Amino acid sequence: MNSLYTRLDALLRSDAGARGFSANAGAADMDALVKAFAAAKCALIITGFPVEADDGHICCETDGPIGAAHIARAFCDAGKRAYIATDELCYPQLAAAVRLRAPNAELIKLNGDMEELMGLGIDTVISIERPGKALDGHCHTAKGRIIDGWLGADTDEEFESLHKHGAKTIAIGDGGNELGTGKLFNVTRRVVDHGEDIAAAQTADITLASGVSNWWGWGIAAIASVYLNRNVLPDEHEERAVLRAILDAGAVDGITRRSEESIDNIDIDKHIALLNEVRGMVKNHLDKQAE
């Protein structure tokens, strides 16, 4: 395996929030991920995790839309088609991220219409920070609250149906209650607070654990950079701008529940420091390839 990918996976699994999930997940199958990206022609990226803001209204959290937009951009940069989807509640925040980072991707508002999705030629489905059903059949917050009523589409069903029709599935999560992270079901139940209640049951072909789910947006962009032999990762300005855009569109930090420049209670400056580390790793790799 390319040593860049090994180091990238380890870096993105940094357990910044001390939740235990990414620290105990084990290494991702990076060979499979790189091959899946190269083979993909048309991807569907699903995101949108609703939370209750500190004033009581329900809205989208800042983790998810940003990473989803970076993934869509990576696919578009590589000449692939990308659809990026969520349901009505999180749609304005996702749309704000897509306008800045992935204007060539097509936005879809999910409403349970499987026929629409089946007709798009999707061969790869990526879920990132999207609620996934536990064994009780319900989606839960990290603290165990059932949130089925906040969701406008059964994305577990859509994820599974597309897989049954031949699509490769990739799941990204940071707490084990996210769609498709069922391969780490036992890890979630063992080490995550409320894990026995919230652990997502459905599995994906490839599971990517991360300290913050958004970070794998950079991870996929890093893979695209090697694929294209040019750095297509966002820079600091772009990362700050897309966060500001989704906050202006109504997103809040999923942990603090406030509209502030943080993601999962981690200040944007710390996210930027990690992004710059990823950018540096990719630059060094590309420079060596050019020698």
Stockholm file with secondary structure:
# STOCKHOLM 1.0

chainA/1-291         MNSLYTRLDALLRSDAGARGFSANAGAADMDALVKAFAAAKCALIITGFPVEADDGHICCETDGPIGAAHIARAFCDAGKRAYIATDELCYPQLAAAVRLRAPNAELIKLNGDMEELMGLGIDTVISIERPGKALDGHCHTAKGRIIDGWLGADTDEEFESLHKHGAKTIAIGDGGNELGTGKLFNVTRRVVDHGEDIAAAQTADITLASGVSNWWGWGIAAIASVYLNRNVLPDEHEERAVLRAILDAGAVDGITRRSEESIDNIDIDKHIALLNEVRGMVKNHLDKQAE
#=GR chainA/1-291 SS CCHHHHHHHHHHTCCTTCCSHHHHSCCCCHHHHHHHHHHCSEEEEECCCEEECTTSCEEEBSTTHHHHHHHHHHHHHTTCEEEEEECGGGHHHHHHHHHHHCTTSEEEECSSCHHHHHTTTCCEEEEESCBCBCTTSCBBCTTCCBCGGGCSSCHHHHHHHHHHTTCEEEEEESSSCBTTBGGGHHHHHHHSTTHHHHCCCCBCSEEEECSSTTHHHHHHHHHHHHHHTSCCCCCHHHHHHHHHHHHHTTCBCTTTCSSSSEETTEEHHHHHHHHHHHHHHHHHHHHHHHC
#=GC SS_cons         CCHHHHHHHHHHTCCTTCCSHHHHSCCCCHHHHHHHHHHCSEEEEECCCEEECTTSCEEEBSTTHHHHHHHHHHHHHTTCEEEEEECGGGHHHHHHHHHHHCTTSEEEECSSCHHHHHTTTCCEEEEESCBCBCTTSCBBCTTCCBCGGGCSSCHHHHHHHHHHTTCEEEEEESSSCBTTBGGGHHHHHHHSTTHHHHCCCCBCSEEEECSSTTHHHHHHHHHHHHHHTSCCCCCHHHHHHHHHHHHHTTCBCTTTCSSSSEETTEEHHHHHHHHHHHHHHHHHHHHHHHC
//
